[in-house]
Amino acid sequence: MNGIIKSEFIPRRLYRNHDEARKAIDNIVMAYNNQRPHVRLNYLTPEIAYTTEGTLPKRWEKYKRSIEPIET
């Protein structure tokens, strides 16, 4: 989510103060959750996916961790 927000939503500008930045980020998160469809959520927004009953089709891969035990 952070990478998408940084690359798609945050404009390349400086904010005058923290309040201005916080308001902009609140609007960005609202758009991310309510307007932008997500491939891995079956092209639904997170808000709609969260309120949808039943199981969504799986559109992600399993990630395998290959962690080797540390020898002591």
N, C-alpha and C positions, 0 to 999 in steps of 0.2 A: 504494500500500500504506500509506504513512504516514497519509494522510487517513482511510482506512478504520479503521486501528488507533486513531487519535485519536478518531474519532466513534463507533465501535461497541464498542470494547473497554476503553479506559482509563476507569476510574471517575473521577469528579470528587472527588478526595481528595488529600491530601498524604501522602507517604511519610515515615516516620520517619528513614530513612537511604538511602544509595545501594544497599546490599545488598537491602533490602526492595523498592526500585523495580526493581532488576535482575531479581530473582526474578519479580516481577509481569509485567515485560515479556517475560521468557523464556516464561512461561505463555501470554501473549497471542500471541506469535509462533507457539508450538506449536499453539494453537487455530486461528490464521489459516491455517496450512499443512496441518493435519491434520483439521480439523472443518468448516471453512466452505467450502461449494461456491462456485465462482466462475463467473459467467455466461460470461466470455470464455474459460474453460477447459472449455467444454461441460458446465457444471454439475458439474465434478469439483473435488476439493480439489487444491491445488498438488502435494501429495505423490503423489497418485494420477496426476495428469496427468504428472508427471515420470517415473514408473515405467511408464507406459502405452507399449506399443510401437505404432508406426505414427504416422500423422498425425491430429491432432485436427481436427475441423471448425473452420473459421475463423469466429469470432464477434466480430471487431473490424473497425473501419474503418481505412482508410489515412488517415493524417494528412498533409496537404500542408503543407510549409513554404513560406512566401512571403517569402524573404529577398532583399531588394534589394541589389545590389552597392553598396559604398560608393565614391563617386566621390572621386578624389584630385586 
